[in-house]
Amino acid sequence: MSDPLPRGFSTYRSVPQDDPSKELNTGRNKDLEDDEGCATFFNQQFESIKEIQQDGEVLGVMKNSSSFKRMGANKRKFGEYSLLLRQIVDTKINFRPRTQLEIQSLSLRQAFATIAQNFTSIRRAQDPIIISEPYIEIYHCSKMIEDQFTKSTDSNLKSELKLLLDFKETYMRDTINTIKGIESDRRIEYEWLWAIFPPGELVIIENNSATTAPIYWCTVLKTFEFQKNEAGMPTWCITVRHTGYNGVKFGSAETKYIFSAFSDNMPVNHLPAYPLRFCDSQEIVRENAICRGNLYEAYCLASSKSSGNSMGTPKWHNGPIWTQRDPDSSDRRGCRIIDRPRRTVTGRVIVDFEGFYEHAPNFRENLRSPNAEQESEDESDSDHWGRERRMRMRRRSSDRSSLQSAMHRTIPLLSDDEKLTCSPFVPSFSFTTRQWCYVLLDDLKGIEWRPEVFDQLQVNKNLKETIQGLVRGYASNSGTFEDFVDGKGGGLIFLLHGDPGTGKTMTAESTSELLRKPLYHLSGGELGASADSIESALEKAFYLAKRWDAILLLDEADTFLTKRDGVNIERNSLVAG
C-alpha cells in the first residue's frame, strides 16, 4: 500500500504483514483471528483483503466478496475483545467506508466514561462506546488515559488502558504529527479545527471590526461541532461556558456561536474564536479580562435589589452600542459579541442588569450549577451510571433555592477564574437614545457632575432658592416622609410652564447636576396615542425613575393638560378634566 495514505485513512496503515514485531501487545491469545472483515486492535491479522480505489484514492480495505457476505451472520462474533476497530463498507453506495473504534469491555467502558465525562460527542453509557474516526476523544483524552494507566492498581484495567495508548501510537501517528505541525506553525485548515478545541479549553471570542482595538472575551469551551446551516453550507459551532448574572445571583452560563467554514490555511489567531494559548499577548488579555470582571461584578451588585434604594450605576459612555435586531422576538442577534454595533453614542447611561432583564426577559441568563453535569446523551434506565447520575441531578435540583429566597441572601463574590470569563458587555439604558442597549465596559467612565450649572440658571432668584431648598430637602428626607394615605405624598413634582427658551428644560437639567442624579427625559410623543399606551408608558417611566433615583422630565406635558371638548371623545380620554 502506498505511503502516505490519504488523510483520515491512517487506520489502514497496518495492512496484514507477516512480521510479528509489528503486532500490538494485546494480552490475548494470538490464535484469535479476525474473520469478519473487522481489523481488531489485538492482532491485526486478516485472511484475505481487497483494496478499493477510485482515482488513486483508497476508499476501503475489506475481505474478499465471499467472506464479506458472511459478515452479517454474527455481528457480535468479536464481542470478547476489549477493543475493536470496525470498518463499515456499504458496497451499494460509493462513499468512503466508516471506521469506528468500539470499547466493549465493562471495565474499560467505565474507566473511559469517567475520563471523557466532558465530551458530549459520544454516548458514554452505550455498549459498546463508539468513537468514530478521527478519534477526537482519544486524542484529547490521551493525557488522562496515561494518568489513569499510571495510577491504576487493577492489572486487567491497566492492560486494557494500554490498548488505548497503543492504538493512539499505532493508528493516530499521522494525525498527531499533523496537529504538532499546527501547534508549531500556528496555522490551521478547516477540517482540523477540532484538534485545537478540547472541552475545558480557555477560548477567546474576538470581534476586531467593531472598534479600533479588538474586543476579547475569555470563555471556557464546552463543545465543538461541525454542522451545516439551513442552506446546507458547512459551519463550525462552539458552545462556551462563562460567568453570568441573572439579576439575583452569579453562576455558570452557556452561549452558542456558529461560524462559517473557510477554505484557506488560516492563522489560528485570525479565527473569530480560538484558544487563549494561541494569543500573542495572552497574559495581557488575561489580566485585562480579570480587571473587567471586577467592574462587571460591581455593576451586577449595584443593580441587585439588595444594593439599597437606588439601583443601577450612572456612567458616561462614549462608544458603540449593540441593540436587539428584532425587539419583538427572543432572538439575541444584534447584542452578541460577534455582531456589528448599531451605532456610536456619546452621553450618559445607567448600567442596570435587573432593569434590562425586566425589559427583555429572554436575555436573563439561564444559570447552571458549577458542578452540575449537563448531559445530552440518551441513557438507558438499566445503565448503572445513568441511574446514579440522574439521582445526583435530582438531589441537586431539590436543593436549589427559589429565586425569591436567593434575593434575600448575600451574593458571594467571584473568584479570579470566574472574573476571567465575565462578559466585556453590560446592559445599559442610554439617556441619549432613550433605549436599552449593550455597551462595552471599557467605554464607561465616571460622570463629571457640574453642580455649578444651577448657579448659572437664569431664573428669578427667589424662585431658584425655593427650588433648591425643596429639592435638597426632599433628597435628604425622601425616605422618611409619610402621608395619611398610604402611597401618596412620596414624590416631588414641579410644573414648569412658559414660552420656549425660558429655561424649563434647563431647570430640570441643572437640578439633576445639583443633586448628582440622572435625568430621565421623556417627551409626550413617546408615551403613545391611546389611553392604555400612555398609562403603561407612564407606569414604566415612574418605575424606572424610582429604581434609578432619577429625575423624570416629562416634556410637552401640556398635551395632557388642555380642556376637554364635546367633539373628540378619544382625545378627552387622554387629558385632565
C-alpha positions as CSV (number, residue, x, y, z in Angstrom):
1,M,0.0,0.0,0.0
2,S,1.3,3.4,-0.9
3,D,2.5,5.8,1.8
4,P,1.5,8.2,3.0
5,L,-2.2,7.3,2.9
6,P,-4.9,9.9,2.3
7,R,-5.9,12.0,5.3
8,G,-8.4,10.1,7.5
9,F,-7.2,6.7,6.5
10,S,-4.4,6.2,8.9
11,T,-6.4,3.2,10.2
12,Y,-5.3,1.2,7.1
13,R,-1.6,1.8,7.6
14,S,-1.1,-1.7,9.2
15,V,-2.4,-3.9,6.4
16,P,-1.6,-7.5,7.4
17,Q,2.1,-8.2,7.4
18,D,3.9,-11.4,8.3
19,D,6.1,-9.5,10.7
20,P,5.2,-10.4,14.3
21,S,7.2,-7.4,15.6
22,K,4.5,-5.2,14.2
23,E,1.7,-6.8,16.2
24,L,0.4,-4.9,19.2
25,N,0.7,-6.4,22.7
26,T,-2.9,-7.5,23.2
27,G,-2.7,-9.7,26.3
28,R,-4.9,-12.2,24.3
29,N,-4.4,-15.4,22.6
30,K,-2.6,-14.9,19.3
31,D,-4.8,-17.5,17.6
32,L,-7.9,-15.3,17.9
33,E,-8.1,-14.0,14.3
34,D,-10.5,-11.6,12.6
35,D,-12.7,-13.4,10.1
36,E,-15.5,-10.8,9.8
37,G,-13.6,-8.1,8.0
38,C,-13.0,-6.0,11.2
39,A,-9.4,-5.1,11.9
40,T,-9.1,-5.7,15.6
41,F,-6.8,-3.9,17.9
42,F,-5.4,-7.1,19.3
43,N,-3.7,-9.0,16.4
44,Q,-4.4,-7.0,13.2
45,Q,-4.5,-10.2,11.1
46,F,-6.7,-10.7,8.0
47,E,-7.2,-13.7,5.9
48,S,-7.6,-12.0,2.5
49,I,-8.1,-8.3,1.8
50,K,-9.4,-6.3,-1.0
51,E,-8.4,-2.7,-1.5
52,I,-11.0,-0.4,-3.2
53,Q,-9.6,2.6,-5.0
54,Q,-11.0,5.4,-7.0
55,D,-8.8,7.8,-8.9
56,G,-5.9,6.6,-6.9
57,E,-7.5,7.3,-3.6
58,V,-8.1,4.4,-1.1
59,L,-11.8,4.0,-0.3
60,G,-11.7,0.9,1.8
61,V,-10.0,-2.3,2.7
62,M,-12.1,-5.4,3.2
63,K,-12.1,-9.2,2.8
64,N,-12.9,-10.9,-0.4
65,S,-16.6,-10.9,-1.5
66,S,-17.4,-14.4,-0.3
67,S,-16.1,-13.6,3.2
68,F,-17.7,-10.2,3.1
69,K,-21.1,-11.7,2.5
70,R,-20.8,-13.8,5.7
71,M,-20.1,-10.7,7.8
72,G,-23.8,-10.2,8.6
73,A,-24.2,-13.6,10.1
74,N,-22.9,-12.6,13.5
75,K,-22.1,-9.0,14.2
76,R,-21.2,-9.7,17.8
77,K,-18.8,-12.6,17.0
78,F,-15.9,-10.4,18.2
79,G,-17.7,-9.4,21.4
80,E,-15.0,-10.9,23.6
81,Y,-12.5,-8.3,22.5
82,S,-11.9,-5.4,24.9
83,L,-11.2,-3.0,21.9
84,L,-12.4,-3.5,18.4
85,L,-11.7,-1.5,15.3
86,R,-14.6,-1.9,12.9
87,Q,-14.6,-0.8,9.2
88,I,-18.1,-0.5,7.8
89,V,-18.3,-0.6,4.0
90,D,-21.6,-0.1,2.0
91,T,-20.9,-1.7,-1.4
92,K,-24.1,-0.1,-2.9
93,I,-23.0,3.5,-2.0
94,N,-19.9,5.0,-3.4
95,F,-18.9,6.7,-0.2
96,R,-15.8,6.3,1.9
97,P,-16.1,3.4,4.5
98,R,-16.8,4.4,8.0
99,T,-14.3,3.4,10.6
100,Q,-15.0,3.3,14.3
101,L,-13.3,2.2,17.5
102,E,-15.5,0.2,19.8
103,I,-14.8,0.0,23.6
104,Q,-16.5,-3.3,24.6
105,S,-15.3,-4.4,28.0
106,L,-17.2,-3.3,31.0
107,S,-14.2,-2.1,33.0
108,L,-12.7,-0.2,30.1
109,R,-16.1,1.4,29.3
110,Q,-16.4,2.5,33.0
111,A,-12.9,4.0,33.0
112,F,-13.3,5.8,29.7
113,A,-16.7,7.1,30.6
114,T,-15.2,8.8,33.6
115,I,-12.2,10.1,31.7
116,A,-14.3,11.5,28.9
117,Q,-17.1,12.9,31.1
118,N,-16.8,16.4,29.5
119,F,-17.4,15.1,26.0
120,T,-21.0,15.2,24.6
121,S,-19.9,14.0,21.1
122,I,-20.1,10.3,22.2
123,R,-22.7,8.3,24.1
124,R,-20.7,7.2,27.2
125,A,-23.4,5.0,28.5
126,Q,-23.7,3.0,25.3
127,D,-22.5,-0.6,25.0
128,P,-20.1,-0.6,23.2
129,I,-18.8,3.0,23.4
130,I,-18.3,4.0,19.8
131,I,-15.6,6.5,18.8
132,S,-15.6,7.4,15.1
133,E,-12.6,8.4,13.1
134,P,-10.6,10.7,13.5
135,Y,-10.9,9.6,17.2
136,I,-11.2,13.0,18.6
137,E,-12.0,11.8,22.1
138,I,-9.0,9.5,22.2
139,Y,-6.7,12.3,21.2
140,H,-8.0,14.9,23.7
141,C,-8.2,12.3,26.5
142,S,-4.8,10.7,25.9
143,K,-3.1,12.5,28.8
144,M,-5.9,11.4,31.2
145,I,-5.7,7.9,29.9
146,E,-1.9,7.9,30.6
147,D,-2.5,9.2,34.1
148,Q,-5.2,6.6,34.7
149,F,-2.9,3.9,33.4
150,T,-0.1,5.1,35.7
151,K,-2.1,5.2,38.9
152,S,-4.4,2.2,38.4
153,T,-3.8,-0.9,40.6
154,D,-6.1,-3.2,38.6
155,S,-3.8,-5.2,36.3
156,N,-6.7,-6.1,33.9
157,L,-7.7,-2.4,33.6
158,K,-4.1,-1.4,33.0
159,S,-3.7,-3.9,30.2
160,E,-6.9,-2.5,28.6
161,L,-5.8,1.1,29.0
162,K,-2.6,0.1,27.4
163,L,-4.7,-1.0,24.4
164,L,-6.0,2.6,24.0
165,L,-2.5,4.0,24.3
166,D,-1.1,1.6,21.8
167,F,-4.0,2.4,19.5
168,K,-3.1,6.1,19.6
169,E,0.5,5.4,18.9
170,T,-0.1,3.0,16.1
171,Y,-3.2,4.3,14.3
172,M,-3.1,8.0,15.1
173,R,0.6,8.7,14.4
174,D,-0.1,10.8,11.2
175,T,-2.9,12.7,13.0
176,I,-0.7,13.6,15.9
177,N,2.1,14.7,13.7
178,T,-0.3,16.9,11.7
179,I,-1.5,18.5,15.0
180,K,2.0,19.1,16.1
181,G,2.6,21.0,12.9
182,I,-0.5,23.1,13.6
183,E,0.8,23.9,17.1
184,S,4.2,24.8,15.7
185,D,3.1,26.8,12.6
186,R,0.1,28.3,14.4
187,R,-1.9,27.9,11.1
188,I,-4.9,25.6,10.6
189,E,-7.2,24.2,8.0
190,Y,-11.0,24.0,8.5
191,E,-11.1,20.2,8.8
192,W,-8.6,20.2,11.6
193,L,-10.3,22.7,13.8
194,W,-11.4,20.0,16.2
195,A,-7.8,19.5,17.2
196,I,-7.4,22.8,19.0
197,F,-10.8,22.8,20.8
198,P,-10.9,20.3,23.6
199,P,-13.5,20.7,26.3
200,G,-12.3,22.9,29.1
201,E,-10.0,24.9,26.8
202,L,-9.8,28.7,27.5
203,V,-11.2,30.2,24.3
204,I,-11.1,33.8,23.1
205,I,-14.1,35.1,21.2
206,E,-12.9,38.1,19.2
207,N,-14.5,41.0,17.3
208,N,-11.9,43.1,15.6
209,S,-14.2,45.1,13.4
210,A,-16.5,46.9,15.9
211,T,-13.8,49.3,17.3
212,T,-10.3,50.3,16.6
213,A,-9.0,47.8,19.2
214,P,-10.1,44.2,19.1
215,I,-12.8,43.1,21.6
216,Y,-11.8,39.9,23.5
217,W,-14.0,37.7,25.6
218,C,-12.4,34.8,27.5
219,T,-14.6,31.8,27.8
220,V,-14.3,28.0,28.6
221,L,-15.2,25.6,25.8
222,K,-17.9,23.1,26.4
223,T,-18.4,21.5,23.0
224,F,-17.1,21.9,19.4
225,E,-19.0,20.6,16.4
226,F,-19.0,20.6,12.7
227,Q,-22.5,21.4,11.4
228,K,-24.4,22.5,8.3
229,N,-26.7,25.5,8.2
230,E,-30.2,25.6,6.7
231,A,-28.7,26.1,3.2
232,G,-26.5,23.1,3.6
233,M,-23.3,25.0,3.9
234,P,-20.6,23.8,6.3
235,T,-20.2,25.6,9.6
236,W,-18.4,25.1,12.9
237,C,-20.1,25.6,16.2
238,I,-18.8,26.1,19.7
239,T,-20.7,26.2,23.0
240,V,-18.9,28.1,25.7
241,R,-19.3,28.5,29.4
242,H,-18.8,31.8,31.1
243,T,-19.7,33.7,34.3
244,G,-23.3,35.0,34.1
245,Y,-25.6,37.0,36.3
246,N,-29.4,36.6,36.2
247,G,-30.3,39.7,38.3
248,V,-30.2,37.8,41.5
249,K,-27.0,35.7,41.6
250,F,-23.9,34.7,39.7
251,G,-23.4,31.3,38.1
252,S,-22.2,29.5,35.0
253,A,-24.0,30.3,31.8
254,E,-23.7,28.9,28.3
255,T,-23.7,30.6,24.9
256,K,-23.5,29.1,21.4
257,Y,-21.8,30.6,18.5
258,I,-21.8,29.4,14.8
259,F,-19.2,30.4,12.3
260,S,-18.9,29.8,8.6
261,A,-16.4,27.4,7.1
262,F,-13.2,28.7,5.4
263,S,-11.0,27.3,2.7
264,D,-7.6,28.7,3.4
265,N,-4.8,27.7,5.7
266,M,-5.5,30.4,8.3
267,P,-3.5,31.7,11.2
268,V,-5.2,30.4,14.3
269,N,-5.4,33.8,16.0
270,H,-7.3,35.1,12.9
271,L,-10.2,32.9,13.7
272,P,-13.3,34.5,15.3
273,A,-12.8,32.2,18.2
274,Y,-9.5,30.5,19.2
275,P,-7.7,29.1,22.2
276,L,-6.1,31.7,24.5
277,R,-2.8,29.9,24.3
278,F,-2.5,31.0,20.6
279,C,-2.9,34.7,21.6
280,D,0.3,36.7,21.1
281,S,-0.5,38.7,24.3
282,Q,-2.3,36.2,26.4
283,E,-1.1,37.4,29.7
284,I,-2.2,41.0,29.0
285,V,-5.6,39.7,27.7
286,R,-5.9,37.6,30.9
287,E,-5.1,40.5,33.2
288,N,-7.4,42.9,31.4
289,A,-10.2,40.3,31.5
290,I,-9.9,39.9,35.3
291,C,-9.9,43.7,35.7
292,R,-13.1,43.9,33.6
293,G,-14.5,41.1,35.7
294,N,-14.1,43.3,38.8
295,L,-16.1,46.0,37.2
296,Y,-18.7,43.5,35.9
297,E,-19.2,42.2,39.4
298,A,-19.6,45.7,40.8
299,Y,-22.2,46.7,38.2
300,C,-24.1,43.5,38.8
301,L,-24.2,44.0,42.6
302,A,-25.2,47.7,42.1
303,S,-28.3,46.6,40.1
304,S,-29.4,44.0,42.7
305,K,-32.4,44.5,44.9
306,S,-30.2,44.0,47.9
307,S,-28.0,47.0,47.0
308,G,-30.2,49.7,48.6
309,N,-32.9,52.2,47.5
310,S,-31.1,53.2,44.3
311,M,-30.3,50.5,41.7
312,G,-28.1,50.8,38.7
313,T,-24.9,52.7,38.1
314,P,-24.9,56.1,36.2
315,K,-21.9,56.3,33.9
316,W,-20.6,58.4,31.0
317,H,-20.3,56.4,27.8
318,N,-18.5,57.1,24.6
319,G,-18.5,54.3,22.0
320,P,-20.6,51.8,20.1
321,I,-23.9,50.3,21.3
322,W,-25.4,47.0,20.4
323,T,-29.2,46.7,20.2
324,Q,-31.5,43.8,19.5
325,R,-32.4,43.4,15.8
326,D,-35.9,42.3,16.4
327,P,-37.2,43.6,19.8
328,D,-40.4,41.6,19.5
329,S,-38.6,38.2,19.2
330,S,-36.5,36.1,21.6
331,D,-33.5,36.2,19.3
332,R,-30.4,37.8,20.8
333,R,-28.9,38.7,17.4
334,G,-27.6,42.2,17.4
335,C,-26.4,42.1,21.0
336,R,-23.7,39.4,20.7
337,I,-20.0,40.0,20.7
338,I,-19.8,38.7,17.1
339,D,-22.4,41.2,15.9
340,R,-21.6,44.7,14.5
341,P,-22.7,47.6,16.7
342,R,-25.8,49.5,15.7
343,R,-24.3,53.0,16.1
344,T,-21.9,55.1,18.2
345,V,-23.3,57.1,21.0
346,T,-21.9,59.7,23.4
347,G,-23.8,60.5,26.6
348,R,-24.9,59.3,30.0
349,V,-26.2,55.8,30.6
350,I,-27.2,53.7,33.6
351,V,-25.9,50.2,33.9
352,D,-28.7,48.0,35.2
353,F,-28.8,44.3,34.7
354,E,-32.1,43.6,36.5
355,G,-33.8,46.5,34.9
356,F,-32.8,45.3,31.5
357,Y,-33.9,41.7,32.3
358,E,-37.3,43.0,33.3
359,H,-37.5,44.9,29.9
360,A,-36.2,41.8,27.9
361,P,-36.8,38.6,29.9
362,N,-35.3,36.4,27.2
363,F,-31.9,37.9,27.9
364,R,-31.9,36.7,31.6
365,E,-29.1,34.2,32.0
366,N,-30.1,30.6,32.5
367,L,-27.5,29.7,35.1
368,R,-26.1,26.3,35.8
369,S,-24.6,25.0,38.9
370,P,-20.8,24.9,38.5
371,N,-20.7,21.2,39.4
372,A,-23.9,20.1,37.6
373,E,-23.5,17.7,34.7
374,Q,-25.3,18.8,31.6
375,E,-25.9,15.6,29.8
376,S,-27.1,15.4,26.2
377,E,-26.7,11.7,25.7
378,D,-29.5,9.2,25.6
379,E,-29.1,6.9,28.5
380,S,-30.8,3.7,29.2
381,D,-32.7,3.2,32.5
382,S,-30.9,0.0,33.0
383,D,-27.5,1.7,32.9
384,H,-25.8,1.9,36.3
385,W,-24.0,5.2,35.7
386,G,-27.1,6.8,34.1
387,R,-29.2,5.9,37.1
388,E,-26.6,7.2,39.5
389,R,-26.1,10.4,37.5
390,R,-29.8,11.1,37.4
391,M,-30.1,10.6,41.1
392,R,-27.4,13.1,41.7
393,M,-29.0,15.6,39.4
394,R,-32.4,15.2,41.2
395,R,-30.7,15.8,44.6
396,R,-29.1,18.9,43.3
397,S,-32.4,20.1,41.8
398,S,-34.2,19.6,45.0
399,D,-31.5,21.6,46.9
400,R,-31.8,24.6,44.6
401,S,-33.4,27.5,46.3
402,S,-36.1,29.6,44.6
403,L,-35.4,33.0,43.1
404,Q,-37.2,34.8,45.9
405,S,-35.2,33.2,48.7
406,A,-32.0,33.9,46.8
407,M,-32.8,37.6,46.7
408,H,-32.5,37.9,50.5
409,R,-29.1,36.2,50.7
410,T,-25.7,37.9,50.3
411,I,-24.4,37.3,46.8
412,P,-21.0,35.5,47.0
413,L,-18.1,37.4,45.4
414,L,-16.4,36.0,42.3
415,S,-13.0,34.3,42.2
416,D,-10.4,35.4,39.7
417,D,-11.2,32.4,37.5
418,E,-14.8,33.4,37.4
419,K,-14.0,37.1,36.7
420,L,-11.8,35.9,33.8
421,T,-14.9,34.8,31.9
422,C,-17.2,37.7,32.6
423,S,-18.6,39.4,29.5
424,P,-17.0,42.6,28.2
425,F,-20.5,43.9,27.7
426,V,-23.0,45.2,30.2
427,P,-26.7,46.1,29.6
428,S,-27.4,49.8,29.9
429,F,-30.1,52.3,29.3
430,S,-28.9,55.2,27.2
431,F,-30.4,58.6,28.2
432,T,-29.3,59.9,24.8
433,T,-31.2,57.4,22.6
434,R,-33.7,56.5,25.4
435,Q,-33.3,52.8,24.7
436,W,-31.8,49.7,26.2
437,C,-28.6,48.5,24.7
438,Y,-25.3,46.7,25.4
439,V,-22.1,48.7,25.8
440,L,-18.5,47.9,26.3
441,L,-17.2,48.0,29.9
442,D,-14.1,49.7,28.6
443,D,-16.1,52.6,27.2
444,L,-17.6,53.6,30.6
445,K,-16.2,56.1,33.0
446,G,-17.5,58.2,35.9
447,I,-19.8,61.1,35.3
448,E,-18.3,64.6,35.9
449,W,-21.2,66.3,37.6
450,R,-21.4,70.1,37.3
451,P,-23.4,71.4,40.3
452,E,-22.3,74.9,39.5
453,V,-24.6,74.9,36.5
454,F,-27.5,75.5,38.9
455,D,-26.0,78.8,39.9
456,Q,-25.9,79.9,36.3
457,L,-29.6,79.2,35.8
458,Q,-31.2,82.4,34.6
459,V,-34.5,82.5,36.6
460,N,-35.8,84.6,39.4
461,K,-33.5,84.4,42.4
462,N,-36.3,83.7,44.9
463,L,-37.7,81.0,42.6
464,K,-34.2,79.5,42.3
465,E,-33.7,79.4,46.0
466,T,-37.2,77.9,46.5
467,I,-36.4,75.1,44.0
468,Q,-33.0,74.5,45.5
469,G,-34.4,74.3,49.1
470,L,-37.2,71.9,48.0
471,V,-35.1,69.5,46.1
472,R,-32.3,69.4,48.7
473,G,-34.8,68.8,51.5
474,Y,-36.6,66.2,49.5
475,A,-33.3,64.4,48.6
476,S,-32.3,64.2,52.2
477,N,-35.6,63.1,53.7
478,S,-37.3,61.3,50.8
479,G,-37.3,58.0,52.6
480,T,-38.8,59.3,55.9
481,F,-41.9,61.2,54.7
482,E,-45.3,59.5,55.1
483,D,-48.7,60.7,54.2
484,F,-52.0,59.8,55.9
485,V,-52.9,57.8,52.8
486,D,-50.5,55.0,52.0
487,G,-48.6,55.5,48.8
488,K,-49.3,59.2,48.5
489,G,-47.1,62.2,49.1
490,G,-43.9,60.4,48.3
491,G,-42.8,62.4,45.3
492,L,-41.9,66.0,44.5
493,I,-43.5,67.4,41.3
494,F,-42.8,70.7,39.6
495,L,-45.0,72.0,36.8
496,L,-42.8,74.4,34.8
497,H,-44.6,76.5,32.1
498,G,-43.6,79.3,29.9
499,D,-42.6,80.3,26.4
500,P,-39.9,78.3,24.5
501,G,-36.4,79.3,25.7
502,T,-37.4,80.5,29.1
503,G,-35.4,77.8,30.9
504,K,-37.9,75.0,31.6
505,T,-35.6,72.1,30.4
506,M,-32.5,73.9,31.7
507,T,-34.1,74.0,35.2
508,A,-34.5,70.2,35.2
509,E,-31.0,69.6,33.8
510,S,-29.3,71.9,36.3
511,T,-31.3,70.3,39.2
512,S,-30.0,67.0,38.0
513,E,-26.5,68.3,38.2
514,L,-27.0,69.9,41.6
515,L,-28.3,66.6,43.1
516,R,-26.0,64.4,41.1
517,K,-28.9,62.3,40.0
518,P,-29.5,61.1,36.4
519,L,-32.1,62.9,34.3
520,Y,-34.6,60.7,32.5
521,H,-36.0,62.9,29.7
522,L,-39.3,61.7,28.3
523,S,-41.3,63.6,25.7
524,G,-45.1,63.4,25.4
525,G,-44.8,61.8,21.9
526,E,-43.0,58.8,23.3
527,L,-46.0,57.9,25.6
528,G,-48.2,56.8,22.7
529,A,-51.6,57.9,21.4
530,S,-54.0,55.7,23.3
531,A,-55.1,55.9,26.9
532,D,-53.8,52.4,27.5
533,S,-50.4,53.0,26.0
534,I,-49.9,56.3,27.8
535,E,-50.8,54.7,31.1
536,S,-48.4,51.8,30.5
537,A,-45.6,54.1,29.4
538,L,-46.1,56.4,32.4
539,E,-46.1,53.5,34.9
540,K,-42.9,52.2,33.3
541,A,-41.2,55.7,33.4
542,F,-42.2,56.2,37.1
543,Y,-40.9,52.8,38.0
544,L,-37.5,53.3,36.3
545,A,-37.2,56.8,37.8
546,K,-37.8,55.4,41.2
547,R,-35.5,52.5,40.6
548,W,-32.6,54.7,39.4
549,D,-33.3,57.5,41.9
550,A,-33.6,59.7,38.8
551,I,-35.3,63.0,38.0
552,L,-38.0,62.4,35.5
553,L,-38.6,65.2,33.0
554,L,-41.9,64.8,31.2
555,D,-41.6,67.3,28.3
556,E,-44.6,68.7,26.4
557,A,-47.0,67.7,29.2
558,D,-49.3,70.5,28.1
559,T,-50.8,68.0,25.6
560,F,-52.5,66.2,28.5
561,L,-53.5,69.4,30.5
562,T,-55.8,71.1,28.0
563,K,-59.5,71.3,28.5
564,R,-61.9,68.7,27.2
565,D,-64.3,69.5,24.4
566,G,-67.5,67.9,23.3
567,V,-66.2,66.8,19.9
568,N,-63.2,64.5,20.2
569,I,-64.1,61.8,22.7
570,E,-60.9,59.8,22.2
571,R,-58.8,62.9,23.0
572,N,-60.9,63.6,26.0
573,S,-59.8,60.3,27.5
574,L,-56.2,61.5,27.4
575,V,-56.5,64.9,29.0
576,A,-57.2,66.1,32.5
577,G,-60.7,67.1,33.5
